[in-house]
Amino acid sequence: MSAATDGITRVFTWEEGARIEVRNLGGEIVIEANAAGLKTLAGHLLALAQDGTPDGAHLHLEENNGLEQGSVGMVLERCDDE
């Protein structure tokens, strides 16, 4: 998967066999993943952290779009404003 923001393309790759589930337990969010899923998330975060990635660049992860069935959606977003 790739995304372009302000003309800069970032590639978000998925490890084979990645499994990621996100659950909302009320007072906390649980991200449960196998090793491939954790490597995938780490890669997504590193892609957003690359030099030249603009403020506001983001990636939506949802059920049937990278997350396991029954997961709540989540957005990984770069925000350089304090």
C-alpha positions in Angstrom: 0.0 0.0 0.0 1.3 3.5 -0.7 0.0 6.9 0.1 1.0 10.3 -1.4 0.8 13.5 0.7 2.1 16.8 -0.7 3.6 14.9 -3.6 5.7 12.6 -1.4 4.9 8.9 -1.7 5.3 6.7 1.3 5.1 2.9 0.9 3.4 1.0 3.7 4.3 -2.7 3.4 2.7 -5.7 5.1 4.6 -8.6 6.3 3.3 -11.9 5.1 0.9 -13.5 7.6 0.5 -10.2 9.6 -2.4 -10.3 12.0 -3.4 -7.2 13.9 -6.5 -6.7 16.1 -7.4 -3.5 17.9 -9.9 -3.6 20.8 -11.4 -0.8 22.8 -11.8 -2.0 26.4 -13.3 1.3 27.6 -10.4 2.8 29.5 -7.7 1.5 27.3 -7.0 0.4 23.7 -5.3 -3.0 23.2 -3.4 -3.7 20.0 -2.8 -7.4 19.7 -0.6 -8.7 16.9 1.6 -11.6 15.9 5.3 -11.0 15.2 4.5 -10.2 11.5 1.8 -7.8 12.6 4.1 -6.0 15.0 6.8 -5.7 12.3 4.1 -4.3 10.0 3.0 -1.7 12.5 6.6 -0.7 13.2 7.2 -0.3 9.5 4.1 1.9 9.1 5.3 4.1 12.0 8.8 4.4 10.5 7.4 5.4 7.1 5.5 8.2 8.8 8.6 9.3 10.7 10.8 9.6 7.6 12.3 13.0 7.0 10.2 15.0 4.5 6.9 13.4 5.6 4.5 16.3 6.1 2.6 17.1 9.2 -0.8 15.5 9.0 0.3 12.5 6.9 -1.8 9.5 8.1 -2.8 5.9 7.4 -6.3 4.5 8.2 -6.4 0.9 9.5 -9.8 -0.6 9.7 -11.6 -4.0 9.9 -11.1 -5.6 6.4 -8.4 -2.9 5.6 -5.5 -4.5 7.5 -7.1 -5.3 10.8 -8.8 -8.5 12.0 -12.6 -8.9 11.9 -14.2 -7.2 14.9 -11.4 -4.6 15.3 -12.0 -1.0 16.0 -10.5 1.3 13.4 -7.4 3.4 14.1 -5.5 6.1 12.4 -1.7 6.5 12.5 -1.0 10.2 12.0 2.1 12.3 12.1 1.7 15.5 14.1 4.7 17.8 14.5 2.7 20.5 16.2 3.1 20.6 20.0 
